[in-house]
Amino acid sequence: MIRSAFTLLVAVSLGATITGSACAGDAKTGRKAATACQTCHGMDGLSKLPEAPNLAGQVEPYLVKALTEYRDGTRNNQIMSVVAKGLSDTEIANLAAYYAGIQIEVLPPG
């Protein structure tokens, strides 16, 4: 319930910069493309490097926005700016759909 409300809030907040069609990616196709991401972010979306974020379970509009900003140069990171430069809107949407679709379980410290 909380995740659904948060996802809706983020989607509405980002709505001015991201259209609904930009977030309608194909997770199966995104999974195939994610092999290029696995060195840093893991095929499961859990980062293998301390400087790379976890992508599993992130909200789709956020992932689309981040990748688009890396591609367009609005957001800078030495590696991601190069990796995202060649991505089309469709490829970005597919990657975002794949990583957003990975189910994660969050447990409070015990």
LINTABEL-V845007 format. One record per backbone hydrogen bond with DSSP energy under -0.5 kcal/mol. NH is the residue of the N-H (numbers start at 0). CO is the residue of the C=O. If there is no record, write none. Layout:
<<NH CO> <NH CO>>
This chain:
<<4 0> <5 1> <6 2> <7 3> <8 4> <9 5> <10 6> <11 7> <12 8> <13 9> <14 10> <14 11> <16 13> <17 13> <21 18> <22 18> <22 19> <23 20> <24 22> <26 24> <29 25> <30 26> <31 27> <32 28> <33 29> <34 31> <35 32> <36 33> <37 33> <39 36> <40 36> <41 37> <44 41> <46 44> <47 39> <48 39> <51 48> <54 44> <55 44> <56 98> <57 54> <62 58> <63 59> <64 60> <65 61> <66 62> <67 63> <68 64> <69 65> <70 66> <71 67> <72 68> <73 68> <74 68> <80 76> <81 77> <81 78> <82 78> <83 79> <84 80> <85 81> <85 82> <86 83> <91 87> <92 88> <93 89> <94 90> <95 91> <96 92> <97 93> <98 94> <99 95> <100 96> <101 97> <101 98> <106 104>>
